[in-house]
Amino acid sequence: MSRYATINPATGETVEEFDTISGDEVEQALASSAEAYRGWRDTPLEERSAVLMRVADLYRQRSEDLARLMTLEMGKPVGQARGEIELSASIFEYYATKGPELLEDEELDIAGSGRAVVRTAPIGPLLGVMPWNFPHYQVARFVAPNLLLGNTILLKHAGSCPQQALRIADMISESGAPAGVYQNVFASNEQVAGMIADPRLHGVSLTGSERAGSIIGGLAGQHMKKAVLELGGSDPFIVLADADVDAAVAAGVPARFGNAGQTCTSSKRFIVASDVYDEFVEKFVAQASAWVMGDPNDESTRLGPMASVGARDDVAAQVEDAVSKGAKAHAGGQVPDGAGAYYPATVLTDLEPSMRAYREELFGPVAMVHRVDSVDAAIDLANDSPFGLGSAVFTQDGDHAAYVADRLEVGMVGLNTTVKSAPDLPFGGVKSSGIGRELGRFGLDEFSNKKLVRHV
């Protein structure tokens, strides 16, 4: 089977396969990207901005087609898929409208005579290695700021969403980007390594697993290339004794089970104060049980299949390991009969460090609930993880909220809310969750040359 193929996760049917590019095509792509950069960097900013605005318009015009294709290729319920398309459009729109202001020269207050400014300039061709779980949003947050900045893009998308990869390339081309400015490449892992080594490429952005990040980051370091790595997460969701439990449950259930739990910033570890633990578990399990598996093309479905049978089996093995060592499954916990990559909404308690799920990322619809006896115990457990992406803290005490937020070893904290992506908010983590930031003004800084210009 081809490395790039559309396989419907709801049925297991292989719909269409695509060939990996040849070595000659890799060379052509690199040469074209380098050549296009020389013209794109000098294209007036307002023209680059106009291209981005047209991409946003096309996203909205084609929303239904793009959402249905996403549902076909990776199983996302169609209502959630439409939401991702709109978020992607809003990111292109944000950089088209707000980006030029963010790229204005920064005047420095200097001690000597004359004046000095810092100019934000592009650095050259970039490679993006993107995942399947948010196949448009995660491309948008890398591509939009860098096209505005004047960089050119080679995009290697996940092997399971090739048709979406082609649709993105088509929309950017139709929006007026010159040939070579954005190119989709159905590349192999070996070809990706060769591109990173090539002197014509100046940076690489990966959204993916910790393992993939260590490989890509290592290659980038070896070849002195800038890298942004957005990796996994095991986000804590802290519920303190004075929290509004109903509000916490209402926020926590969709934060865990949306997109079948296949979200880096999904709330995965629910850390609950003893005073409200029993109430929280009872209400959480009741709402989780209402997330019934169904056809992702049905408008009423909230929990569709996972993206592949292999991914589903990995999660099932983590749950089985936990249960075999004493964890309790209050809901779900069993692979259903029938075709497709389905797995039920599952809630685990009584977890111990010996269990795989305690340390590993659970990239599927499985929530873990822990009991703690103090605020400091909640913080310690939240930080007892190799990951540090997002988090949520539920409390009605402002001092508690500030205390916990300051001590969490994460890149993002939501107070009485979960972390939600928006075009103007920075996204990224610490520890094994990655390096760098995307979105907002920070998305324009990672692959830029902050050039000092001194006037005397």
C-alpha positions as CSV (number, residue, x, y, z in Angstrom):
1,M,0.0,0.0,0.0
2,S,1.2,3.6,-0.7
3,R,2.6,5.7,2.0
4,Y,-0.1,8.2,1.1
5,A,-3.7,6.9,1.0
6,T,-7.2,7.9,1.9
7,I,-8.6,5.1,4.2
8,N,-12.0,5.7,5.7
9,P,-11.6,5.1,9.4
10,A,-15.3,4.5,9.8
11,T,-15.3,1.5,7.5
12,G,-11.6,0.6,6.9
13,E,-12.1,1.0,3.1
14,T,-9.2,2.2,1.1
15,V,-10.6,5.0,-1.1
16,E,-7.6,6.3,-3.1
17,E,-3.8,6.0,-3.1
18,F,-1.1,8.4,-4.1
19,D,2.5,7.9,-5.2
20,T,5.5,9.2,-3.2
21,I,7.5,11.7,-5.1
22,S,10.7,10.7,-6.9
23,G,14.2,11.9,-6.1
24,D,14.1,14.2,-9.1
25,E,10.9,15.7,-7.9
26,V,12.4,16.5,-4.5
27,E,15.3,18.3,-6.3
28,Q,12.8,20.2,-8.5
29,A,10.7,21.2,-5.4
30,L,13.8,22.5,-3.5
31,A,15.0,24.4,-6.6
32,S,11.6,25.9,-7.2
33,S,11.2,27.0,-3.6
34,A,14.6,28.7,-3.6
35,E,13.9,30.5,-6.9
36,A,10.4,31.5,-5.8
37,Y,11.8,32.9,-2.5
38,R,13.8,35.5,-4.4
39,G,10.7,37.0,-5.9
40,W,8.2,36.4,-3.0
41,R,10.3,38.2,-0.4
42,D,10.4,41.3,-2.6
43,T,6.6,41.2,-3.3
44,P,4.9,44.1,-1.7
45,L,3.5,43.2,1.7
46,E,0.0,44.3,0.7
47,E,0.1,41.8,-2.2
48,R,1.2,38.9,0.1
49,S,-1.5,39.9,2.5
50,A,-4.1,39.9,-0.3
51,V,-3.2,36.3,-1.1
52,L,-3.8,35.2,2.5
53,M,-7.2,37.0,2.5
54,R,-8.2,35.1,-0.7
55,V,-7.2,31.8,1.0
56,A,-9.5,32.7,3.9
57,D,-12.3,33.4,1.5
58,L,-11.8,30.1,-0.3
59,Y,-11.9,28.2,3.0
60,R,-15.3,29.7,3.7
61,Q,-16.6,29.2,0.2
62,R,-15.6,25.5,0.3
63,S,-16.3,24.8,3.9
64,E,-18.8,22.0,3.4
65,D,-16.6,20.1,0.8
66,L,-13.5,20.5,2.9
67,A,-15.3,19.4,6.1
68,R,-16.8,16.3,4.4
69,L,-13.4,15.4,3.1
70,M,-11.8,15.7,6.5
71,T,-14.5,13.4,7.9
72,L,-13.8,10.9,5.2
73,E,-10.0,10.9,5.7
74,M,-9.6,11.1,9.4
75,G,-13.1,10.4,10.9
76,K,-13.8,13.8,12.5
77,P,-17.5,14.4,13.1
78,V,-18.6,16.7,10.4
79,G,-19.8,19.5,12.8
80,Q,-16.4,19.5,14.4
81,A,-14.7,19.5,11.0
82,R,-16.7,22.6,10.0
83,G,-15.4,24.3,13.1
84,E,-11.8,23.5,12.1
85,I,-12.3,24.9,8.6
86,E,-13.6,28.2,10.1
87,L,-10.7,28.4,12.5
88,S,-8.3,27.9,9.6
89,A,-10.0,30.6,7.6
90,S,-9.8,33.0,10.6
91,I,-6.0,32.4,11.0
92,F,-5.4,33.4,7.3
93,E,-7.7,36.4,7.8
94,Y,-5.9,37.4,11.0
95,Y,-2.5,37.5,9.4
96,A,-3.9,39.2,6.3
97,T,-5.4,42.0,8.3
98,K,-3.3,42.3,11.5
99,G,0.0,40.9,10.2
100,P,1.2,44.0,8.3
101,E,1.0,46.0,11.5
102,L,2.9,43.4,13.4
103,L,5.7,43.5,10.9
104,E,6.3,47.2,11.2
105,D,9.9,48.2,12.1
106,E,10.5,48.4,15.9
107,E,12.2,51.6,16.9
108,L,14.8,51.1,19.7
109,D,15.5,53.5,22.5
110,I,19.3,53.6,22.3
111,A,21.9,55.4,24.4
112,G,24.1,56.6,21.6
113,S,23.4,59.1,18.8
114,G,21.4,58.4,15.7
115,R,18.6,55.8,15.6
116,A,18.2,52.0,15.4
117,V,15.3,49.8,14.3
118,V,14.7,46.1,14.3
119,R,13.3,44.9,11.0
120,T,11.4,41.5,10.8
121,A,12.6,39.9,7.6
122,P,12.1,36.4,6.1
123,I,14.9,33.7,6.1
124,G,14.1,31.6,3.1
125,P,12.5,28.3,2.1
126,L,10.9,26.3,5.0
127,L,9.7,22.7,5.4
128,G,6.5,21.9,7.3
129,V,5.8,18.3,8.5
130,M,2.2,18.2,9.6
131,P,-0.1,15.6,11.3
132,W,-3.5,14.2,10.6
133,N,-5.5,15.2,13.7
134,F,-6.1,18.8,12.7
135,P,-5.2,18.6,9.0
136,H,-6.1,22.2,8.1
137,Y,-5.7,24.2,11.4
138,Q,-2.2,23.0,12.0
139,V,-1.1,23.8,8.5
140,A,-2.7,27.2,8.7
141,R,-0.9,28.2,11.9
142,F,2.5,27.5,10.2
143,V,1.8,28.6,6.7
144,A,-0.2,31.8,7.1
145,P,2.4,33.9,9.1
146,N,5.3,32.6,7.0
147,L,3.8,33.3,3.7
148,L,3.0,36.8,4.9
149,L,6.6,37.2,6.1
150,G,7.9,36.3,2.7
151,N,9.2,32.8,3.3
152,T,8.4,30.0,0.9
153,I,6.9,26.6,2.0
154,L,7.4,22.9,1.2
155,L,4.6,21.0,3.0
156,K,4.8,17.3,3.8
157,H,1.4,16.4,5.2
158,A,0.4,13.2,7.0
159,G,0.1,10.1,4.9
160,S,-3.5,9.6,5.8
161,C,-4.9,12.9,4.5
162,P,-3.4,13.3,1.0
163,Q,-6.6,14.7,-0.6
164,Q,-6.7,17.5,2.0
165,A,-3.1,18.2,1.4
166,L,-3.8,18.7,-2.3
167,R,-6.9,20.9,-1.6
168,I,-4.7,23.2,0.5
169,A,-2.1,23.5,-2.2
170,D,-4.9,24.2,-4.8
171,M,-6.4,27.0,-2.7
172,I,-3.1,28.8,-2.1
173,S,-2.3,28.6,-5.8
174,E,-5.8,29.8,-6.8
175,S,-5.3,32.7,-4.4
176,G,-2.5,34.1,-6.4
177,A,0.7,32.7,-4.8
178,P,3.3,32.4,-7.6
179,A,4.6,29.0,-8.6
180,G,7.0,27.5,-6.1
181,V,5.9,29.7,-3.1
182,Y,3.8,26.8,-1.6
183,Q,4.3,23.2,-2.7
184,N,2.8,20.0,-1.4
185,V,5.3,17.2,-1.3
186,F,4.3,13.5,-0.8
187,A,7.8,12.7,0.5
188,S,9.2,9.8,2.4
189,N,10.9,10.1,5.8
190,E,14.3,9.6,4.0
191,Q,13.5,12.4,1.6
192,V,12.4,14.7,4.5
193,A,15.8,14.1,6.1
194,G,17.5,14.9,2.8
195,M,15.6,18.2,2.5
196,I,16.6,19.3,6.0
197,A,20.2,18.6,5.1
198,D,20.0,20.7,1.9
199,P,21.5,24.2,2.2
200,R,18.6,25.7,0.3
201,L,16.2,24.9,3.2
202,H,16.5,27.3,6.2
203,G,14.0,25.9,8.7
204,V,11.6,23.1,9.6
205,S,8.4,23.1,11.6
206,L,6.9,19.8,12.9
207,T,3.7,19.1,14.7
208,G,3.6,15.6,15.8
209,S,4.8,13.0,18.4
210,E,7.6,13.3,20.9
211,R,9.5,10.6,18.9
212,A,9.1,12.5,15.6
213,G,10.2,15.7,17.3
214,S,13.4,14.2,18.6
215,I,14.3,13.0,15.1
216,I,13.4,16.2,13.2
217,G,14.9,18.4,16.0
218,G,18.1,16.3,15.9
219,L,18.4,16.6,12.1
220,A,17.7,20.4,12.3
221,G,20.4,20.8,14.9
222,Q,22.9,18.7,13.0
223,H,22.5,21.0,9.9
224,M,22.1,24.3,11.8
225,K,18.5,24.9,10.8
226,K,15.9,26.7,12.9
227,A,13.2,24.3,14.1
228,V,9.8,24.7,15.8
229,L,8.5,21.5,17.4
230,E,4.9,21.3,18.6
231,L,4.7,17.9,20.2
232,G,2.4,15.9,22.5
233,G,0.7,16.8,25.7
234,S,-0.9,15.2,28.8
235,D,-2.7,18.3,29.9
236,P,-3.8,18.5,33.6
237,F,-7.3,19.7,34.4
238,I,-7.3,20.8,38.0
239,V,-10.6,21.0,40.0
240,L,-10.1,22.6,43.4
241,A,-12.4,22.2,46.4
242,D,-14.1,25.5,45.8
243,A,-14.7,25.0,42.1
244,D,-18.1,25.0,40.4
245,V,-18.2,21.3,39.7
246,D,-21.0,21.5,37.2
247,A,-19.1,24.1,35.2
248,A,-15.9,22.0,35.4
249,V,-17.7,18.9,34.1
250,A,-19.4,20.8,31.3
251,A,-16.0,22.1,30.2
252,G,-14.0,18.9,30.8
253,V,-16.1,16.3,29.0
254,P,-15.9,18.0,25.5
255,A,-12.3,19.0,26.2
256,R,-11.4,15.3,26.6
257,F,-13.7,13.6,24.0
258,G,-13.9,16.1,21.2
259,N,-12.0,14.9,18.1
260,A,-12.1,11.4,19.7
261,G,-9.6,12.6,22.2
262,Q,-6.9,13.0,19.5
263,T,-5.8,16.5,20.4
264,C,-2.5,17.5,21.9
265,T,-4.2,20.1,24.2
266,S,-7.0,17.8,25.1
267,S,-7.6,17.6,28.9
268,K,-6.2,14.2,29.7
269,R,-5.5,14.1,33.5
270,F,-8.3,15.3,35.7
271,I,-6.9,16.2,39.1
272,V,-9.7,16.7,41.6
273,A,-9.8,17.8,45.2
274,S,-11.0,15.1,47.6
275,D,-13.9,17.3,48.8
276,V,-15.5,17.3,45.4
277,Y,-14.0,14.1,43.9
278,D,-17.0,11.8,44.2
279,E,-19.4,14.4,42.9
280,F,-17.1,15.2,40.0
281,V,-16.6,11.5,39.0
282,E,-20.4,10.8,39.2
283,K,-21.3,13.8,37.0
284,F,-18.3,13.3,34.6
285,V,-19.1,9.7,34.0
286,A,-22.7,10.4,33.4
287,Q,-21.9,13.1,30.7
288,A,-19.1,11.0,29.2
289,S,-21.5,8.1,28.7
290,A,-23.7,10.3,26.6
291,W,-21.0,10.6,24.0
292,V,-22.2,7.7,22.0
293,M,-20.1,6.4,19.0
294,G,-21.7,7.1,15.7
295,D,-21.4,7.8,11.9
296,P,-19.1,10.9,11.7
297,N,-21.2,12.1,8.7
298,D,-24.3,12.3,10.9
299,E,-24.9,15.8,12.2
300,S,-25.8,14.5,15.7
301,T,-22.6,12.5,16.2
302,R,-20.1,13.8,18.7
303,L,-17.8,10.8,19.0
304,G,-16.7,9.3,15.6
305,P,-14.0,6.8,14.9
306,M,-10.4,7.4,15.7
307,A,-8.1,8.1,12.8
308,S,-6.9,4.5,12.3
309,V,-7.3,1.1,13.6
310,G,-3.7,1.1,14.7
311,A,-4.2,4.3,16.8
312,R,-7.3,2.7,18.3
313,D,-5.4,-0.4,19.2
314,D,-2.6,1.6,20.9
315,V,-5.1,3.3,23.2
316,A,-6.9,0.1,23.9
317,A,-3.6,-1.5,25.0
318,Q,-2.9,1.4,27.3
319,V,-6.3,1.0,28.9
320,E,-6.0,-2.8,29.2
321,D,-2.6,-2.3,30.9
322,A,-4.1,0.1,33.5
323,V,-7.1,-2.0,34.3
324,S,-4.9,-5.1,34.6
325,K,-2.9,-3.3,37.3
326,G,-5.9,-2.1,39.3
327,A,-7.4,0.9,37.5
328,K,-11.2,1.1,37.4
329,A,-13.0,1.8,34.1
330,H,-16.3,3.6,35.0
331,A,-17.3,3.9,31.3
332,G,-16.1,2.3,28.1
333,G,-12.9,0.4,28.2
334,Q,-13.7,-2.2,25.6
335,V,-13.1,-2.3,21.8
336,P,-16.5,-2.5,20.2
337,D,-17.4,-5.2,17.6
338,G,-17.7,-4.3,14.0
339,A,-15.8,-2.4,11.3
340,G,-14.0,0.9,11.8
341,A,-11.6,2.4,14.3
342,Y,-14.1,3.1,17.0
343,Y,-13.4,3.3,20.7
344,P,-15.9,4.4,23.4
345,A,-15.6,7.3,25.8
346,T,-13.7,5.8,28.7
347,V,-13.1,7.1,32.3
348,L,-10.4,5.6,34.4
349,T,-9.8,6.1,38.2
350,D,-7.4,4.5,40.7
351,L,-4.3,5.1,38.6
352,E,-0.8,4.3,39.7
353,P,2.7,5.2,38.4
354,S,3.3,1.6,37.3
355,M,0.6,1.9,34.6
356,R,1.6,3.0,31.1
357,A,-1.3,5.5,31.0
358,Y,0.1,7.3,34.1
359,R,3.2,8.5,32.1
360,E,2.3,8.2,28.4
361,E,0.1,10.4,26.4
362,L,-3.4,8.9,25.9
363,F,-4.2,10.0,22.4
364,G,-7.8,8.8,22.3
365,P,-11.1,9.2,24.1
366,V,-9.9,8.2,27.6
367,A,-10.0,10.4,30.7
368,M,-8.0,9.7,33.8
369,V,-9.3,11.1,37.1
370,H,-7.0,11.5,40.1
371,R,-7.8,12.4,43.7
372,V,-5.7,14.9,45.7
373,D,-5.9,16.3,49.2
374,S,-4.4,19.8,48.7
375,V,-3.7,22.5,46.2
376,D,0.0,21.8,46.4
377,A,-0.6,18.1,45.8
378,A,-2.6,19.0,42.7
379,I,0.3,21.1,41.4
380,D,2.9,18.4,42.1
381,L,0.8,15.8,40.3
382,A,0.1,18.2,37.4
383,N,3.9,18.8,37.0
384,D,4.8,15.1,37.4
385,S,4.8,14.6,33.6
386,P,7.3,14.7,30.8
387,F,4.9,17.0,29.0
388,G,4.1,20.7,29.5
389,L,1.6,21.9,26.9
390,G,-1.7,23.2,28.1
391,S,-3.7,23.1,31.4
392,A,-6.9,24.2,33.0
393,V,-7.7,25.2,36.6
394,F,-11.2,25.4,38.0
395,T,-11.6,27.5,41.2
396,Q,-13.8,30.4,42.4
397,D,-10.9,31.8,44.4
398,G,-8.8,34.3,42.4
399,D,-5.8,33.9,44.6
400,H,-5.9,30.1,44.2
401,A,-6.1,30.6,40.5
402,A,-3.1,32.9,40.3
403,Y,-1.1,30.6,42.7
404,V,-1.7,27.5,40.7
405,A,-1.2,29.2,37.3
406,D,2.2,30.5,38.3
407,R,3.4,27.1,39.4
408,L,2.3,24.9,36.5
409,E,5.1,23.9,34.2
410,V,3.2,24.4,31.0
411,G,3.0,26.8,28.1
412,M,-0.6,27.6,28.4
413,V,-3.1,27.9,31.3
414,G,-6.9,28.3,31.2
415,L,-8.6,29.6,34.4
416,N,-12.1,28.3,34.6
417,T,-11.8,27.4,31.0
418,T,-9.8,25.0,28.8
419,V,-7.1,26.1,26.4
420,K,-8.7,27.0,23.1
421,S,-6.8,28.1,20.0
422,A,-7.4,31.5,18.5
423,P,-5.4,33.3,15.8
424,D,-4.2,36.0,18.2
425,L,-3.2,33.8,21.1
426,P,0.3,32.1,21.3
427,F,0.4,28.3,21.2
428,G,3.2,26.1,22.4
429,G,4.6,24.2,25.4
430,V,7.7,23.3,27.4
431,K,9.6,20.1,28.3
432,S,8.7,17.3,25.9
433,S,5.8,19.2,24.5
434,G,8.1,21.1,22.2
435,I,10.1,24.2,21.3
436,G,8.8,27.5,20.0
437,R,5.5,29.3,19.6
438,E,2.9,29.7,16.9
439,L,0.0,32.1,16.3
440,G,-0.4,35.7,17.3
441,R,2.6,38.0,16.9
442,F,4.9,35.1,18.0
443,G,4.0,33.2,14.8
444,L,5.8,35.8,12.8
445,D,9.0,35.7,14.9
446,E,10.1,32.0,14.8
447,F,11.3,31.9,11.2
448,S,12.3,35.5,10.8
449,N,15.5,37.5,10.7
450,K,15.2,40.1,13.4
451,K,17.6,42.4,11.5
452,L,19.1,45.4,13.3
453,V,19.4,48.5,11.1
454,R,21.5,51.3,12.7
455,H,21.3,54.9,11.4
456,V,23.9,57.5,12.3
